[in-house]
């Protein structure tokens, strides 16, 4: 290999495996590229940028985590044999990388930036998302982009009381908590995961353990950057807007504070918008009225450019000024809507909102409202997921929808965006922990959460409304779950931890901390930190305050639905529109009798009765139908087809075949036994046909079943037993 083609690598031990970060051999035209190998999982991450769009007022960062089927030695299923839109798993991985790195780009950088994370090889036991995250940080760190890294991520799980870093995927099923944590040398920047009602103290211990595990990976990236890192590109200085700020302050004169305390969201936004419009109009009109020499085209264009820049600067100043007013109010002890820092907004809960759904729940908390539907289905309704690790089936789904009217907007509706997928996944994790085992409640469950109104954590509202819908549907939950969104505002030593944050408090705050759980412990957690560091003591306080808040929410939900949901548990009777279910166990070797050639028999039962029947290899037969009579009819048909002979039981059978030594009698469809000539009658007979002929219906008793399954029958004993009963 020529010297110019040589790659630079660093290696580090993480979670019992060697992780290698490589650069310089592949994708050299990218601003930064890293290939990370961990076990047999290999992920390439390339980072590129282009010039910023004129007048842009947001950071245009796009992160795409792509799992290539070729990396697992597979060909995509379906009609189109190539990868299409991102799967839900890929979207979730893209989001968690995006949320962690976005706050770490140095201002005033606004260039178009793209991160593509692509799997090159996949080990089923090694999750590629963590590998892709570390590759992203490494690629950014060695690039010329102004990234305030390096950072790293790890998956922490607890199995049998032991905390593990990046355990095998097969081990995760045994864990009682699983979190992904991203962090820098000094701080946590992002957390997401789930638990099975684990106490807050145990979760904090796991997060601290995970953060410690990041340090060798961070140092390895720093070592690589010393070897191949590019000088950071010139992004210019942050524009000095102090003169404009002073001018705006004279015009605003405390009006932002007056508008900020308006409790109604629409009125508050209208008041703030009016202030912004008035200030912009005053300053821009003054700019246009200035007497300047515009004698040449170049001067005209320069003047137009200066006007656009002034308009953008005004937007920045007004936004920051309003934000600082709100932050100061909170730190001084007063929130936008007048609540105390730990106070929860008014709560209303309702079930059975519409008549035909299997279960519905309407949850309202202040100006946030979510209507959830719970639908129960059969095994045929499970979602098949064809991932790189193989095919799996999902028995519980929560789909979150955020229509534009929920925030008073009018815009086109398309498919679910990344935000909707992420919020739905968080709510799904929270509720999944308390669902009954599938063996006890073999229904496929789908929740659809429709956000009716939003001003602060509709994802947590989806958890609460989803719980109500499940209870209304008659699902017996292990414990009720509620969710709450926490916020943080920190200025030096001044700190305010906020419960049940509003949308403005989320937007202007320093941390978004969503916690879901039961009275016993946490079931789901998501945290995004927007400042360089949050002390563990503050996180501990936020968790304790969140626990108090969610217990308050649970108590409110319980008291308001006491008449409809006694004991705050699932209804005893399911909706008349929900499918009833009956489970029958048959011997595995009788499955073929139930299915029939080409599925003819089972399909005939379903068409005749209108039920759904699911059969698995263990012999478990699950019958679903909203009509109890049809369910019973189908059950009888299945039992008749698959019943087994019982010693001592009397049957009315039909003679199917005559032999010299006896008669073969079918006691039920597909099952026959032999009545030996000596058991046809009390007296001795010479020929079988002296007593029975083919097609005759005869009463027989099962007297023996040998190890091979052959059945011995007796007409003599059956008749004797009938005579004795008659006497």
C-alpha positions in Angstrom: 0.0 0.0 0.0 1.5 3.4 -1.0 2.4 5.8 1.9 -0.1 8.4 0.7 -2.9 5.9 1.1 -2.1 5.1 4.8 -4.8 5.6 7.4 -4.3 7.1 10.8 -5.9 5.1 13.6 -6.4 5.1 17.4 -7.8 2.3 19.5 -9.4 2.1 23.0 -11.0 -0.5 25.1 -14.7 0.1 25.8 -17.1 -2.4 27.4 -14.8 -5.3 27.0 -14.3 -4.7 23.2 -11.6 -2.8 21.2 -12.9 0.3 19.4 -10.8 1.6 16.5 -11.2 5.0 14.9 -9.6 5.5 11.5 -9.3 8.4 9.1 -7.4 9.3 5.9 -8.1 6.3 3.7 -11.7 6.7 2.5 -13.9 9.7 1.6 -11.0 12.1 1.7 -13.0 14.9 0.0 -15.3 15.3 3.0 -14.6 18.0 5.5 -14.0 15.2 8.0 -14.4 11.5 7.8 -14.0 8.7 10.4 -14.5 5.0 10.2 -15.2 3.4 13.6 -14.9 -0.4 14.1 -16.4 -2.0 17.2 -16.5 -5.8 17.2 -17.6 -6.6 13.6 -19.7 -3.4 13.4 -18.1 -0.8 11.2 -19.6 2.6 10.5 -18.4 5.4 8.2 -19.3 9.0 9.1 -18.7 11.8 6.6 -19.2 15.5 7.5 -19.5 18.2 4.8 -20.5 21.9 4.7 -21.4 24.5 2.1 -21.8 28.2 2.2 -24.7 29.6 4.3 -27.9 30.8 2.7 -28.2 34.6 2.8 -30.4 35.9 5.6 -30.7 32.6 7.4 -31.7 32.8 11.1 -31.2 29.1 12.1 -28.5 26.5 11.9 -29.2 24.2 8.9 -27.8 20.9 10.2 -29.0 17.6 8.8 -28.0 14.2 10.3 -28.8 11.0 8.5 -28.0 7.6 10.1 -28.4 5.0 7.4 -28.3 1.2 7.9 -27.3 -0.5 4.6 -28.6 -4.0 4.2 -25.4 -4.9 2.3 -23.6 -4.4 5.6 -25.4 -7.4 7.0 -25.2 -9.5 3.9 -28.9 -9.1 3.0 -30.9 -7.9 0.1 -33.8 -5.5 0.8 -37.2 -7.1 0.9 -40.2 -5.9 -1.0 -40.6 -5.0 -4.7 -37.8 -2.3 -4.8 -34.5 -4.0 -4.1 -32.8 -0.9 -2.7 -32.9 1.2 0.4 -35.7 3.8 0.5 -36.7 6.3 3.2 -35.2 6.0 6.6 -36.8 3.4 9.0 -38.0 4.4 12.4 -34.8 3.0 14.0 -32.7 5.1 11.6 -34.7 8.2 12.3 -34.4 7.7 16.1 -30.6 7.3 15.8 -30.4 10.4 13.5 -32.3 12.4 16.1 -30.2 11.4 19.1 -27.0 12.3 17.2 -28.5 15.6 16.0 -29.7 16.6 19.5 -26.4 16.0 21.1 -24.1 17.8 18.5 -26.4 20.7 17.5 -25.6 22.9 20.6 -21.9 22.3 20.2 -21.3 24.4 17.1 -19.6 27.7 17.8 -21.5 30.9 17.1 -21.8 32.6 14.6 -21.4 29.5 12.4 -24.5 29.1 10.2 -23.2 27.1 7.2 -25.2 24.3 5.7 -23.9 21.2 7.4 -24.6 17.6 6.7 -23.6 14.4 8.7 -24.0 11.1 6.9 -23.5 8.0 9.1 -23.4 4.8 7.0 -23.1 1.2 8.2 -20.4 -0.8 6.4 -20.6 -3.9 8.4 -23.1 -5.0 11.1 -22.5 -7.4 14.0 -25.9 -8.4 15.3 -24.6 -8.2 18.9 -23.2 -4.7 18.5 -25.6 -1.8 18.1 -24.5 0.5 15.3 -26.1 3.7 16.7 -23.4 4.2 19.4 -20.7 3.5 16.8 -22.2 6.0 14.4 -22.4 8.6 17.2 -18.7 8.3 18.1 -17.8 8.4 14.4 -19.8 11.6 14.1 -17.9 13.3 16.9 -14.6 12.0 15.6 -15.3 13.3 12.0 -16.3 16.7 13.4 -13.4 16.9 15.7 -10.8 16.3 13.0 -12.6 18.6 10.5 -12.3 22.3 10.0 -15.8 22.9 11.4 -16.1 24.9 14.6 -17.2 22.0 16.8 -16.8 22.2 20.5 -16.0 18.5 21.0 -15.0 15.8 21.2 -17.9 14.0 22.8 -18.9 10.4 23.0 -21.8 8.1 23.7 -22.5 4.8 25.5 -25.4 2.5 26.1 -25.7 1.5 29.8 -27.9 -1.4 31.0 -28.3 -3.2 34.3 -28.6 -7.0 34.2 -28.8 -8.9 37.4 -27.9 -5.8 39.4 -24.7 -5.2 37.4 -24.2 -2.2 35.3 -22.8 -2.9 31.8 -21.5 -0.6 29.1 -22.5 -1.4 25.5 -23.7 -4.9 26.3 -24.6 -7.4 23.6 -28.0 -6.9 22.1 -29.1 -10.4 23.2 -28.4 -9.3 26.8 -30.6 -6.2 26.7 -33.8 -8.3 26.9 -32.7 -9.3 30.4 -32.0 -5.7 31.6 -34.3 -3.7 33.8 -33.0 -0.4 32.4 -31.3 0.8 29.2 -30.1 4.3 28.6 -28.0 6.0 25.9 -25.9 8.8 27.3 -23.8 11.3 25.4 -21.4 13.6 27.1 -18.2 15.6 27.0 -15.3 15.5 29.4 -17.1 17.5 32.1 -20.8 17.2 31.4 -23.7 15.2 30.1 -25.3 16.6 26.9 -28.0 14.1 26.1 -29.8 11.1 27.7 -32.5 8.8 26.3 -33.8 5.5 27.4 -36.2 3.3 29.3 -36.5 1.4 32.6 -38.8 -1.0 34.4 -40.0 1.2 37.3 -36.4 1.9 38.5 -35.9 4.4 41.4 -34.3 7.7 40.6 -31.2 7.1 42.6 -30.4 3.9 40.6 -30.9 5.8 37.3 -28.5 8.5 38.4 -25.9 5.9 39.4 -26.2 4.3 35.9 -25.8 7.7 34.2 -22.7 8.6 36.2 -21.2 5.1 35.4 -21.9 5.7 31.7 -20.4 9.2 31.8 -17.1 7.8 33.3 -17.0 5.2 30.5 -16.9 8.0 27.9 -13.6 9.5 28.9 -11.2 7.0 27.2 -13.2 7.4 23.9 -13.0 11.2 24.2 -9.3 11.1 24.8 -8.8 8.8 21.8 -10.5 11.3 19.6 -8.4 14.1 21.0 -5.3 12.1 20.3 -6.4 11.5 16.7 -7.2 15.2 16.2 -3.6 16.1 17.3 -2.3 13.9 14.4 -4.7 14.8 11.6 -6.9 17.6 12.8 -7.5 20.5 10.5 -7.3 24.1 11.7 -10.7 25.5 12.4 -12.1 27.6 9.6 -12.6 31.3 10.1 -16.3 31.9 11.0 -15.8 35.5 11.8 -16.6 37.3 15.0 -20.0 37.5 16.7 -21.4 40.7 15.5 -21.4 43.5 18.0 -25.1 44.5 18.3 -24.8 46.6 21.5 -25.7 49.9 19.8 -28.8 48.3 18.2 -29.7 46.6 21.5 -29.6 50.0 23.2 -31.8 51.5 20.5 -34.3 48.6 20.8 -34.3 48.8 24.6 -35.4 52.4 24.5 -38.3 51.5 22.2 -39.4 48.4 24.2 -39.0 50.0 27.6 -40.2 47.0 29.7 -43.1 46.1 27.4 -41.7 42.5 26.9 -42.2 41.9 30.7 -45.8 43.1 30.5 -46.5 40.8 27.5 -44.6 37.8 29.0 -47.0 37.5 32.0 -50.1 37.2 29.8 -51.3 33.7 30.7 -53.2 32.8 27.4 -50.7 31.6 24.9 -52.4 33.1 21.8 -52.8 36.5 23.5 -49.2 36.4 24.8 -47.8 35.6 21.3 -49.9 38.3 19.7 -48.7 40.9 22.2 -45.0 39.9 21.6 -45.5 39.9 17.9 -47.0 43.4 18.0 -44.1 44.7 19.9 -41.6 43.1 17.5 -43.6 44.5 14.5 -43.7 48.0 16.0 -40.0 48.1 16.8 -38.9 46.7 13.5 -41.2 49.1 11.6 -39.8 52.1 13.6 -36.1 51.3 13.1 -36.4 50.1 9.5 -38.5 53.2 8.5 -35.8 55.4 10.0 -33.1 53.5 8.1 -35.1 53.9 4.8 -35.6 57.6 5.5 -31.8 58.3 5.9 -30.4 60.6 3.3 -27.6 58.7 1.5 -25.9 58.9 -1.8 -27.0 56.1 -4.1 -25.4 57.2 -7.3 -24.2 53.9 -8.5 -25.6 50.4 -8.7 -23.0 49.1 -6.3 -24.2 51.6 -3.7 -27.8 50.6 -4.2 -27.0 46.9 -3.8 -24.9 47.7 -0.7 -27.8 49.7 0.8 -30.2 46.9 0.1 -27.9 44.3 1.7 -27.5 46.6 4.7 -31.3 46.8 5.1 -31.6 43.0 5.0 -28.8 42.6 7.5 -30.5 45.2 9.8 -33.8 43.3 9.6 -32.1 40.0 10.5 -30.2 41.7 13.4 -33.4 43.2 14.7 -34.9 39.7 14.8 -31.9 38.4 16.7 -31.9 41.3 19.2 -35.7 41.2 19.9 -35.6 37.4 20.3 -32.7 37.5 22.7 -34.1 40.5 24.6 -37.5 38.8 25.1 -35.7 35.6 26.1 -33.6 37.3 28.7 -36.6 39.0 30.2 -38.3 35.7 30.7 -35.2 34.1 32.1 -34.7 36.9 34.6 -38.4 36.7 35.6 -38.0 33.0 36.3 -34.8 33.4 38.2 -36.5 36.1 40.3 -39.2 33.6 41.2 -42.0 34.4 38.7 -42.9 32.2 35.8 -44.8 33.3 32.6 -48.2 32.1 33.9 -47.6 33.0 37.5 -46.9 29.5 38.8 -44.3 28.5 41.4 -41.3 26.6 40.0 -42.6 23.2 41.1 -46.3 23.9 40.4 -48.3 21.8 37.8 -50.9 23.4 35.6 -54.6 22.4 36.1 -55.4 18.9 34.9 -58.5 17.3 33.5 -58.9 13.6 32.6 -61.7 11.8 30.8 -62.3 8.3 29.4 -64.9 6.9 26.9 -64.8 10.1 24.9 -66.2 8.5 21.7 -68.5 5.5 21.4 -67.1 3.0 18.9 -63.4 2.9 19.8 -62.1 0.1 22.0 -60.7 2.7 24.5 -60.2 6.5 24.6 -58.6 8.9 27.0 -58.6 12.7 26.9 -55.9 14.4 29.0 -55.7 18.2 29.4 -52.9 20.0 31.3 -53.2 23.7 31.0 -53.0 24.5 27.2 -51.8 21.0 26.3 -54.4 18.5 25.3 -54.1 15.0 23.8 -56.8 12.6 22.8 -55.6 8.9 22.6 -57.2 5.9 21.1 -56.4 2.3 22.2 -57.1 -0.4 19.7 -56.9 -4.2 20.5 -56.0 -6.6 17.7 -55.0 -10.1 17.0 -51.5 -11.5 16.2 -52.1 -10.8 12.5 -52.0 -7.1 13.5 -48.5 -7.2 14.8 -45.9 -5.0 13.0 -43.2 -7.0 11.2 -39.9 -5.2 11.4 -37.3 -6.4 8.9 -34.0 -5.0 10.3 -30.4 -5.8 9.7 -30.5 -8.2 12.8 -33.4 -10.1 11.2 -37.2 -10.1 11.3 -39.0 -9.3 14.6 -42.6 -8.6 15.5 -43.9 -5.7 17.5 -46.9 -6.3 19.6 -47.3 -2.7 21.0 -47.2 0.5 19.0 -47.8 4.1 19.9 -48.2 6.6 17.1 -48.1 10.3 17.9 -49.6 12.9 15.6 -49.1 16.7 15.8 -51.7 18.4 13.5 -51.0 22.1 12.7 -54.3 23.3 14.4 -52.8 22.1 17.8 -50.6 25.3 17.7 -53.0 27.5 15.8 -51.2 27.1 12.5 -52.3 26.4 8.9 -49.9 24.3 6.9 -49.9 21.2 4.7 -50.1 17.8 6.4 -47.7 15.1 5.2 -46.5 11.9 6.8 -45.0 11.9 10.3 -41.8 13.9 10.7 -38.8 13.0 12.7 -40.2 14.9 15.7 -43.4 12.9 15.7 -41.5 9.6 15.4 -39.3 10.6 18.3 -42.1 11.8 20.6 -44.1 8.7 19.8 -41.2 6.4 20.6 -40.6 8.1 24.0 -44.2 7.7 25.0 -44.2 4.1 23.7 -41.1 3.3 25.9 -42.8 4.8 28.9 -46.0 2.7 28.6 -44.4 -0.5 27.4 -42.8 -1.1 30.9 -46.2 -1.6 32.5 -48.2 -3.6 29.9 -49.3 -7.1 30.9 -47.2 -10.1 29.6 -48.4 -11.3 26.2 -49.1 -14.7 27.7 -51.7 -13.1 30.0 -53.1 -10.7 27.5 -52.3 -11.9 23.9 -53.6 -8.8 22.1 -51.7 -6.6 19.7 -52.1 -3.1 21.2 -52.0 0.2 19.2 -52.3 3.6 20.8 -52.8 6.7 18.5 -52.2 10.0 20.3 -53.8 13.0 18.6 -52.5 16.3 19.9 -55.5 18.7 20.1 -53.7 21.6 21.7 -50.0 22.1 22.5 -48.2 24.4 24.9 -45.6 22.4 26.7 -44.8 18.7 26.3 -47.5 17.0 24.3 -45.3 13.9 24.4 -45.8 13.6 28.2 -49.5 14.4 27.6 -49.6 11.5 25.2 -48.4 9.1 27.9 -51.1 10.3 30.3 -53.9 10.1 27.7 -52.6 6.8 26.4 -52.8 5.3 29.9 -56.4 6.4 30.2 -57.2 4.9 26.9 -55.7 1.5 27.8 -57.6 1.5 31.1 -60.8 2.3 29.2 -60.1 -0.6 26.9 -59.9 -3.0 29.8 -56.1 -3.6 29.7 -54.8 -4.7 33.1 -51.7 -2.7 33.6 -49.0 -3.4 36.2 -49.2 0.2 37.4 -50.4 3.6 35.9 -47.7 5.8 34.3 -47.6 9.6 34.0 -45.0 11.9 32.3 -43.8 15.4 33.1 -41.4 17.8 31.3 -38.9 19.6 33.4 -36.9 22.7 32.5 -33.8 24.6 33.7 -32.7 28.2 33.7 -29.2 28.8 34.9 -27.3 32.1 35.1 -24.0 31.7 37.0 -24.9 30.6 40.5 -28.6 31.4 40.0 -30.6 28.2 39.1 -34.3 27.5 38.6 -35.6 24.0 38.1 -39.1 24.2 36.5 -41.8 21.6 36.6 -44.3 21.2 33.7 -42.7 23.7 31.4 -44.5 25.8 28.8 -43.3 25.9 25.2 -41.6 29.3 25.8 -39.8 28.0 28.8 -38.6 25.0 26.8 -37.4 27.2 23.9 -35.6 29.8 26.1 -34.4 27.4 28.8 -31.1 25.5 29.2 -32.4 21.9 29.6 -35.4 19.9 28.4 -35.8 17.0 30.8 -38.8 14.6 30.2 -39.4 11.9 32.8 -42.1 9.3 32.8 -42.8 6.7 35.5 -45.1 5.2 38.2 -45.2 5.8 41.9 -42.5 3.2 42.2 -39.9 4.5 39.6 -38.9 5.7 36.2 -40.0 4.0 33.0 -38.7 6.4 30.4 -36.3 9.4 30.3 -35.2 11.9 27.7 -32.9 14.8 28.4 -31.3 17.5 26.2 -28.8 20.0 27.7 -28.2 23.2 25.8 -25.4 24.7 28.0 -21.8 23.4 28.6 -22.4 21.9 32.0 -25.1 20.9 34.4 -24.0 19.7 37.9 -25.1 16.2 39.0 -26.7 17.9 42.1 -29.0 19.9 39.8 -29.9 16.7 37.9 -30.7 15.0 41.2 -32.9 17.9 42.2 -34.7 17.8 38.8 -35.4 14.1 39.1 -36.7 14.5 42.7 -38.9 17.4 41.6 -40.1 15.4 38.5 -41.1 12.5 40.8 -43.3 14.8 42.9 -44.8 16.2 39.8 -45.7 12.9 38.1 -47.2 11.6 41.4 -49.3 14.7 41.6 -50.5 14.1 38.0 -51.3 10.5 38.7 -53.3 11.5 41.8 -55.3 14.0 39.7 -56.0 11.4 37.0 -57.1 8.9 39.6 -59.5 11.3 41.4 -61.1 12.6 38.2 -61.8 9.2 36.7 -62.9 7.5 40.0 -66.5 7.1 38.8 -65.5 5.5 35.5 -62.3 3.6 36.5 -62.7 2.3 40.1 -59.3 1.8 41.7 -57.7 3.6 38.7 -57.3 0.3 36.9 -58.5 -1.3 33.6 -62.2 -1.9 33.2 -63.5 -5.3 34.1 -65.6 -5.4 30.9 -64.0 -4.5 27.5 -65.9 -2.4 24.9 -68.5 -4.3 23.0 -66.6 -3.4 19.9 -63.3 -4.9 21.1 -62.4 -8.4 20.0 -63.0 -11.2 22.6 -60.4 -13.8 22.9 -60.2 -17.5 23.7 -57.0 -19.5 24.1 -57.0 -23.2 23.4 -54.0 -25.5 23.7 -53.7 -28.3 21.2 -51.0 -30.9 20.6 -48.5 -29.6 18.0 -49.0 -32.6 15.8 -52.7 -31.7 15.5 -51.9 -28.2 14.0 -51.9 -29.7 10.5 -55.5 -30.9 11.1 -56.6 -27.5 12.1 -54.8 -25.7 9.2 -55.7 -28.2 6.6 -54.2 -28.5 3.1 -53.2 -25.1 1.9 -54.9 -23.5 4.9 -58.3 -24.7 3.7 -59.7 -25.8 7.0 -58.7 -22.8 9.2 -59.8 -20.4 6.4 -63.2 -22.1 6.2 -63.7 -21.7 10.0 -62.8 -18.0 9.8 -65.1 -17.4 6.8 -68.0 -19.3 8.4 -67.8 -17.5 11.8 -66.1 -14.2 10.9 -63.4 -14.7 13.6 -59.6 -14.4 13.5 -57.6 -17.4 14.5 -53.8 -17.3 15.3 -51.9 -20.6 15.7 -48.2 -20.9 16.8 -45.8 -23.8 16.7 -46.4 -24.6 20.4 -50.0 -25.5 19.7 -51.5 -22.3 21.2 -54.6 -21.4 19.3 -56.0 -17.8 19.9 -59.5 -17.0 18.6 -60.6 -13.3 18.3 -64.0 -12.0 17.7 -66.1 -9.0 18.9 -69.2 -11.4 18.8 -69.1 -13.8 21.7 -71.6 -16.2 20.0 -69.4 -16.5 16.9 -66.3 -16.9 19.1 -67.9 -19.8 20.9 -69.0 -21.4 17.6 -65.4 -21.1 16.3 -64.0 -22.5 19.5 -66.3 -25.6 19.2 -65.3 -26.1 15.6 -61.6 -26.0 16.6 -62.0 -28.3 19.5 -63.9 -30.8 17.4 -61.2 -30.8 14.8 -58.3 -31.1 17.3 -59.8 -33.0 20.2 -57.9 -35.9 21.7 -59.3 -39.3 22.7 -59.6 -39.8 26.5 -59.5 -43.2 28.2 -62.8 -44.0 29.8 -64.8 -41.6 27.6 -67.8 -42.8 25.5 -68.1 -41.6 21.9 -70.7 -41.9 19.2 -68.6 -43.0 16.2 -68.9 -44.0 12.6 -67.5 -47.3 11.2 -65.0 -46.3 8.5 -63.5 -49.7 7.7 -64.1 -53.4 8.3 -61.3 -56.0 8.9 -61.3 -59.7 9.8 -60.1 -58.8 13.3 -62.4 -55.8 14.0 -63.8 -52.5 12.9 -62.1 -49.1 12.6 -64.4 -46.4 14.1 -64.0 -42.7 13.6 -64.8 -41.1 17.0 -64.4 -37.5 15.7 -63.0 -36.0 12.4 -59.5 -37.2 11.7 -59.3 -39.6 14.7 -60.3 -43.3 14.7 -59.6 -46.4 16.7 -59.9 -50.1 16.5 -62.8 -52.1 18.0 -61.4 -55.6 18.2 -63.9 -58.4 17.3 -63.8 -59.5 20.9 -65.1 -56.1 22.0 -68.0 -55.8 19.6 -70.5 -57.7 21.7 -71.0 -59.5 25.0 -71.3 -62.9 23.2 -68.7 -64.4 21.0 -69.2 -63.6 17.3 -67.7 -65.2 14.2 -67.7 -62.2 11.8 -67.5 -58.5 12.4 -70.3 -57.9 9.9 -72.6 -59.9 12.1 -72.7 -56.8 14.4 -71.6 -53.7 12.4 -71.1 -52.6 8.8 -69.3 -49.7 7.1 -71.2 -46.4 7.7 -73.0 -47.6 10.9 -73.0 -45.3 13.8 -72.0 -47.1 17.0 -71.4 -46.2 20.6 -67.9 -47.0 21.7 -65.7 -46.5 24.8 -62.0 -45.6 24.7 -60.2 -48.3 26.7 -56.6 -47.7 25.9 -54.1 -45.5 24.0 -50.7 -47.1 23.4 -47.4 -45.1 23.3 -47.6 -44.8 19.6 -51.0 -43.1 19.9 -53.1 -46.0 18.6 -56.5 -46.0 20.2 -58.4 -49.1 21.3 -62.2 -48.9 21.5 -64.9 -51.2 23.0 -68.5 -51.4 21.9 -69.2 -54.0 24.6 -68.0 -51.8 27.5 -69.8 -48.8 26.1 -73.1 -50.6 25.9 -72.5 -52.1 29.4 -71.9 -48.7 30.8 -75.1 -47.3 29.2 -77.1 -50.1 30.7 -75.7 -49.6 34.2 -76.5 -45.9 34.0 -80.0 -46.6 32.9 -80.5 -49.0 35.8 
